[in-house]
Amino acid sequence: MDFDDQSAIDFIKAFIQVLWADDRAPAKIYIQDANLPLIMTMASDGQYQAAMQSESDMSKFVDYMVHLIDRSANMDF
């Protein structure tokens, strides 16, 4: 039995394109590009839902989250 590596890779690439298309495009900014942690309280209070309205909204939310993380990293104890 032969395994066609190129077909498998092409299938995975096609899946990834579909995964990050349409309404899920803003999620790519947060999950893949910014690599930020998912915080469940932000899901329960609607912050993620609000940010998912557009890529622009998500970019603003990511900038805010990065600012908070940087600020907490710079705290002197």
PASEBA-1860 file (N, C-alpha, C; in nm, 3 decimals):
! residues 77
1> MDFDDQSA> 0.084/-0.117/0.000/0.000/0.000/0.000/0.089/0.124/0.000 ~ 0.067/0.212/-0.096/0.147/0.334/-0.108/0.076/0.451/-0.040 ~ 0.156/0.541/0.009/0.103/0.662/0.071/0.150/0.779/-0.013 ~ 0.058/0.860/-0.059/0.089/0.975/-0.143/0.108/1.098/-0.054 ~ 0.234/1.127/-0.024/0.266/1.239/0.066/0.209/1.372/0.015 ~ 0.227/1.398/-0.113/0.185/1.526/-0.168/0.034/1.545/-0.159 ~ -0.042/1.440/-0.182/-0.188/1.450/-0.170/-0.228/1.480/-0.026 ~ -0.161/1.419/0.069/-0.191/1.444/0.210/-0.160/1.589/0.247
9> IDFIKAFI> -0.046/1.638/0.201/-0.007/1.777/0.229/-0.105/1.874/0.164 ~ -0.143/1.848/0.040/-0.239/1.933/-0.029/-0.374/1.934/0.043 ~ -0.416/1.818/0.093/-0.542/1.809/0.166/-0.537/1.891/0.295 ~ -0.426/1.881/0.366/-0.409/1.957/0.491/-0.409/2.107/0.462 ~ -0.339/2.149/0.357/-0.336/2.291/0.321/-0.476/2.342/0.285 ~ -0.550/2.262/0.211/-0.687/2.300/0.174/-0.775/2.311/0.299 ~ -0.758/2.217/0.392/-0.835/2.222/0.517/-0.803/2.348/0.595 ~ -0.677/2.385/0.604/-0.636/2.504/0.678/-0.697/2.629/0.615
17> QVLWADDR> -0.702/2.635/0.483/-0.764/2.750/0.415/-0.912/2.760/0.451 ~ -0.981/2.647/0.454/-1.123/2.647/0.490/-1.140/2.681/0.638 ~ -1.050/2.630/0.721/-1.059/2.655/0.865/-1.057/2.803/0.897 ~ -0.968/2.877/0.833/-0.952/3.019/0.865/-1.031/3.110/0.771 ~ -1.131/3.058/0.702/-1.211/3.138/0.609/-1.336/3.193/0.676 ~ -1.393/3.292/0.613/-1.524/3.347/0.649/-1.529/3.396/0.794 ~ -1.627/3.346/0.870/-1.650/3.395/1.006/-1.538/3.359/1.104 ~ -1.455/3.261/1.068/-1.348/3.218/1.158/-1.217/3.295/1.134
25> APAKIYIQ> -1.213/3.381/1.035/-1.090/3.455/1.002/-1.037/3.536/1.121 ~ -1.122/3.605/1.198/-1.067/3.679/1.313/-1.000/3.588/1.418 ~ -1.047/3.466/1.432/-0.988/3.374/1.529/-0.843/3.343/1.496 ~ -0.809/3.342/1.368/-0.671/3.315/1.327/-0.576/3.420/1.384 ~ -0.621/3.544/1.388/-0.538/3.652/1.441/-0.502/3.624/1.586 ~ -0.600/3.581/1.664/-0.578/3.558/1.807/-0.503/3.427/1.832 ~ -0.548/3.320/1.770/-0.494/3.187/1.800/-0.360/3.161/1.735 ~ -0.351/3.187/1.605/-0.230/3.150/1.533/-0.128/3.263/1.527
33> DANLPLIM> -0.172/3.382/1.492/-0.078/3.492/1.471/-0.023/3.548/1.602 ~ -0.111/3.573/1.699/-0.067/3.634/1.825/-0.025/3.530/1.928 ~ -0.077/3.408/1.915/-0.041/3.300/2.007/-0.067/3.338/2.153 ~ -0.181/3.401/2.177/-0.218/3.442/2.312/-0.295/3.331/2.382 ~ -0.296/3.329/2.515/-0.372/3.227/2.588/-0.522/3.254/2.579 ~ -0.599/3.148/2.579/-0.744/3.161/2.584/-0.785/3.171/2.730 ~ -0.864/3.270/2.762/-0.904/3.296/2.900/-1.055/3.277/2.907 ~ -1.098/3.178/2.983/-1.239/3.139/2.983/-1.333/3.249/3.030
41> TMASDGQY> -1.290/3.334/3.121/-1.380/3.441/3.165/-1.411/3.537/3.050 ~ -1.319/3.551/2.957/-1.344/3.638/2.841/-1.441/3.573/2.744 ~ -1.452/3.443/2.748/-1.552/3.374/2.667/-1.689/3.387/2.733 ~ -1.692/3.374/2.865/-1.821/3.377/2.934/-1.881/3.518/2.942 ~ -1.797/3.621/2.937/-1.853/3.757/2.945/-1.868/3.822/2.807 ~ -1.839/3.749/2.700/-1.866/3.797/2.565/-1.755/3.876/2.496 ~ -1.638/3.888/2.560/-1.530/3.964/2.497/-1.481/3.900/2.368 ~ -1.465/3.766/2.367/-1.422/3.698/2.245/-1.528/3.712/2.136
49> QAAMQSES> -1.654/3.697/2.174/-1.762/3.708/2.077/-1.763/3.846/2.012 ~ -1.743/3.949/2.091/-1.739/4.085/2.038/-1.620/4.104/1.944 ~ -1.506/4.048/1.980/-1.387/4.061/1.897/-1.399/3.982/1.766 ~ -1.480/3.878/1.766/-1.497/3.795/1.646/-1.583/3.861/1.538 ~ -1.633/3.981/1.563/-1.720/4.047/1.466/-1.646/4.086/1.338 ~ -1.516/4.114/1.349/-1.437/4.150/1.231/-1.289/4.131/1.262 ~ -1.209/4.128/1.157/-1.065/4.117/1.177/-1.011/4.244/1.244 ~ -1.072/4.357/1.214/-1.030/4.482/1.278/-1.058/4.479/1.428
57> DMSKFVDY> -1.178/4.432/1.466/-1.211/4.421/1.609/-1.115/4.326/1.679 ~ -1.083/4.215/1.614/-0.991/4.117/1.675/-0.852/4.176/1.687 ~ -0.807/4.250/1.588/-0.674/4.311/1.596/-0.666/4.408/1.713 ~ -0.772/4.486/1.734/-0.775/4.578/1.849/-0.773/4.500/1.980 ~ -0.848/4.391/1.985/-0.852/4.308/2.106/-0.716/4.245/2.133 ~ -0.650/4.197/2.029/-0.516/4.138/2.044/-0.418/4.243/2.094 ~ -0.424/4.363/2.038/-0.335/4.470/2.085/-0.358/4.497/2.234 ~ -0.483/4.500/2.275/-0.518/4.521/2.416/-0.461/4.408/2.503
65> MVHLIDRS> -0.478/4.283/2.458/-0.429/4.169/2.536/-0.277/4.170/2.545 ~ -0.209/4.200/2.435/-0.063/4.206/2.437/-0.017/4.315/2.533 ~ -0.087/4.429/2.532/-0.054/4.537/2.626/-0.067/4.490/2.771 ~ -0.177/4.420/2.802/-0.196/4.372/2.939/-0.087/4.272/2.980 ~ -0.054/4.182/2.890/0.048/4.081/2.921/0.184/4.147/2.939 ~ 0.217/4.243/2.850/0.344/4.315/2.864/0.349/4.393/2.995 ~ 0.238/4.457/3.029/0.232/4.535/3.153/0.252/4.445/3.275 ~ 0.190/4.328/3.275/0.208/4.239/3.388/0.349/4.181/3.393
73> ANMDF> 0.411/4.162/3.279/0.549/4.110/3.274/0.649/4.213/3.326 ~ 0.614/4.340/3.315/0.705/4.448/3.357/0.689/4.489/3.502 ~ 0.604/4.421/3.576/0.582/4.456/3.717/0.704/4.421/3.800 ~ 0.738/4.509/3.891/0.847/4.482/3.985/0.786/4.432/4.115 ~ 0.838/4.323/4.165/0.789/4.266/4.290/0.888/4.288/4.400
END
